[in-house]
Amino acid sequence: MLEQYEFLNKELFWLFLLIPLAILWYILKYKRQTAELKISSLKGFKVGSSILPKLRHLLFVLRLLALAALIIAIARPRTVDVSSKTKTTKGIDIVMAIDVSASMLAKDLKPNRLEALKNVASEFIKGRPNDRIGLVEYAGEAFTKTPITTDKAIVLRSLGDVRYNRIIESGTAIGMGLATSVNRLKDSKALSKIIILLTDGVNNSGEIDPKIASDLAVEFGIKVYTIGLGTNGMALSPVAVKQNGDFHYSRVQVEIDEELLKEIAEVTNGKYFRATNNKKLAQIYEEINKLEKTEIEEFKFYNYEEKYRPLVLLAGLLLLFEFLLRFTIFRSFV
């Protein structure tokens, strides 16, 4: 509860040192506060008992409480209500083009390439709350999984649904995946437009040449980051389908057209990355996240509410109460 309060003049709390000094003074002067009469014997006097003499210290306690309330009041307690408003001064539109060919089920990344990508990409999406993001899937052909949107829940749900399926034509159409991604961004009004193109193979299908697609990206001012996914050497990959529909795996040489991916990145002023394991893949997305920063302007509004007035009123009431007691009930004792 006290966390919501702040004190404008905290240094005035040193005045609380007056309270122990006042108590010390009161103790030293205690014997002088009441008159004393010494007699040799109480015989012949009626001895009565009254609680009032014992309560006379209440007057001093009331003064101390009033002093404490005044010290807190002049320290200026107040509550602060802080509201903030953010404004995106440089928005970024991002399309993630994901290869969903059968080779993405290879197990050189854990549990496989596609699932490893989805885990890393989901964290990337969560870290871009102010950007619009879309998803494109491609294998032998390409289609838009999710148009660019600010609704990260939709993007994350769509990313979770990304999986290999036999409906899409088999193959790896890098040009088609890139061209579809460009088509999603060409009408964007964002100051920065980027594509993250990921593949684990070579361009072997599709009707659009990857170089033509990269020229289209340049024409529309789109930067392309390319990622080659797969270990160096051999990887346990699906090579056939069993009768029960499951894949038969065998060790296959990893082939990634790195020269093409490097060229696409260079032409579009992007960058090429090679992800050989889960850790490297996560590092790549972290680097892209740092390279593409969204500029955010934040405005904060402070609403102060002074709380010293009730304390001053309390101190006044305590002093008034002490005054009334002194000149009524305790008039004969103080």
Long-range contacts (C-beta under 8 A, 24 or more apart in sequence): 4-79, 4-80, 5-77, 5-78, 5-79, 5-307, 6-77, 6-78, 6-79, 6-80, 7-75, 7-76, 7-77, 7-78, 8-75, 8-76, 8-78, 9-74, 9-75, 9-76, 10-75, 12-71, 12-74, 12-75, 13-71, 13-75, 15-71, 15-74, 16-68, 16-71, 18-67, 18-71, 19-64, 19-67, 19-68, 22-63, 22-64, 22-67, 23-64, 26-60, 33-334, 34-333, 34-334, 52-329, 52-330, 52-333, 53-333, 55-330, 56-330, 56-333, 56-334, 58-325, 59-322, 59-325, 59-326, 59-330, 59-334, 62-318, 62-319, 62-321, 62-322, 62-325, 63-318, 63-319, 63-322, 65-315, 65-318, 66-314, 66-315, 66-316, 66-318, 66-319, 66-322, 67-315, 69-311, 69-312, 69-314, 69-315, 69-318, 70-311, 70-312, 70-315, 72-308, 72-311, 73-308, 73-309, 73-311, 73-312, 73-315, 74-308, 75-308, 76-306, 76-308, 77-306, 77-307, 77-308, 77-311, 78-304, 78-305, 78-306, 78-307, 78-308, 79-304, 79-305, 79-307, 80-302, 80-303, 80-304, 81-302, 81-303, 81-304, 81-305, 82-300, 82-301, 82-302, 82-303, 83-300, 83-301, 83-303, 84-298, 84-299, 84-300, 84-301, 85-298, 85-299, 85-301, 86-130, 86-296, 86-297, 86-298, 86-299, 87-296, 87-297, 87-298, 87-299, 88-130, 88-294, 88-295, 88-296, 88-297, 89-295, 89-296, 89-297, 90-191, 90-192, 90-294, 90-295, 91-130, 91-131, 91-132, 91-190, 91-191, 91-192, 91-294, 92-128, 92-131, 92-132, 92-190, 92-191, 92-192, 92-193, 92-194, 92-292, 92-294, 93-131, 93-132, 93-133, 93-134, 93-148, 93-185, 93-188, 93-190, 93-192, 93-193, 93-194, 94-128, 94-131, 94-132, 94-133, 94-134, 94-148, 94-193, 94-194, 94-195, 94-196, 94-292, 95-133, 95-134, 95-135, 95-136, 95-148, 95-181, 95-184, 95-185, 95-194, 95-195, 95-196, 96-121, 96-133, 96-134, 96-135, 96-136, 96-195, 96-196, 96-198, 97-136, 97-138, 97-142, 97-177, 97-178, 97-180, 97-181, 97-195, 97-196, 97-197, 97-198, 98-135, 98-136, 98-137, 98-138, 98-145, 98-162, 98-198, 99-138, 99-139, 99-172, 99-177, 99-198, 99-199, 99-200, 99-201, 99-229, 100-137, 100-138, 100-139, 100-162, 100-163, 100-164, 100-165, 100-168, 101-139, 101-140, 101-164, 101-170, 101-171, 101-172, 101-200, 101-201, 102-139, 102-164, 102-170, 102-238, 102-247, 103-172, 103-200, 103-201, 103-237, 103-238, 104-164, 104-200, 104-229, 105-164, 105-237, 105-238, 105-247, 106-200, 106-230, 106-235, 106-236, 106-237, 106-238, 106-252, 106-254, 107-235, 107-236, 107-237, 107-249, 108-230, 108-231, 108-235, 108-236, 108-254, 108-276, 108-277, 109-229, 109-231, 109-275, 109-277, 109-278, 109-281, 110-278, 113-200, 113-229, 113-230, 114-162, 114-163, 114-164, 116-278, 116-281, 117-198, 117-229, 117-281, 118-159, 118-160, 118-162, 120-278, 120-281, 120-282, 120-285, 121-159, 121-285, 122-156, 122-159, 122-160, 123-282, 123-285, 124-285, 124-288, 124-289, 125-152, 125-155, 125-156, 125-159, 126-152, 126-156, 127-289, 128-152, 128-289, 128-294, 130-294, 130-296, 131-294, 132-188, 132-190, 134-184, 135-159, 135-162, 136-177, 136-180, 136-181, 136-184, 137-162, 137-168, 137-177, 138-168, 138-172, 138-173, 138-174, 138-176, 138-177, 138-180, 139-168, 139-169, 139-170, 139-171, 139-172, 139-173, 140-168, 140-169, 140-170, 140-171, 140-172, 140-173, 140-205, 140-206, 141-168, 141-169, 141-173, 141-176, 141-205, 141-206, 142-173, 142-176, 142-177, 142-179, 142-180, 142-206, 143-168, 143-180, 144-180, 144-184, 147-184, 148-184, 148-185, 148-188, 169-205, 170-205, 171-204, 171-205, 171-206, 172-199, 172-201, 172-202, 172-203, 172-204, 172-205, 173-203, 173-204, 173-205, 173-206, 173-207, 173-208, 174-199, 174-202, 174-203, 174-206, 174-210, 174-213, 174-257, 174-260, 175-203, 175-206, 175-207, 175-208, 175-209, 175-210, 175-211, 175-212, 175-213, 176-205, 176-206, 176-207, 176-208, 176-213, 177-206, 178-208, 178-210, 178-213, 178-214, 178-217, 178-224, 178-264, 179-208, 179-212, 179-213, 179-216, 182-213, 182-216, 182-217, 182-220, 182-222, 185-220, 185-222, 186-216, 186-220, 186-222, 192-223, 192-292, 193-220, 193-221, 193-222, 193-223, 194-222, 194-223, 194-224, 194-225, 194-270, 194-292, 195-222, 195-223, 195-224, 195-225, 195-268, 195-270, 196-224, 196-225, 196-227, 196-288, 197-224, 197-225, 197-226, 197-227, 197-261, 197-264, 198-226, 198-227, 198-229, 199-226, 199-227, 199-228, 199-229, 199-256, 199-257, 199-261, 200-228, 200-229, 200-230, 200-254, 200-256, 201-255, 201-256, 201-257, 202-255, 202-256, 202-257, 202-260, 203-257, 203-260, 210-260, 210-264, 211-263, 211-264, 211-267, 213-264, 214-263, 214-264, 214-267, 214-268, 215-267, 217-264, 217-267, 217-268, 218-267, 218-268, 222-268, 223-268, 223-269, 223-270, 224-264, 224-265, 224-268, 224-270, 225-265, 225-270, 225-271, 225-272, 225-273, 225-288, 225-291, 226-261, 226-262, 226-264, 226-265, 226-270, 226-271, 226-272, 226-273, 227-261, 227-272, 227-273, 227-274, 227-275, 227-281, 227-284, 228-256, 228-257, 228-258, 228-261, 228-272, 228-273, 228-274, 228-275, 229-256, 229-275, 229-281, 230-254, 230-256, 230-275, 230-276, 231-276, 231-277, 232-276
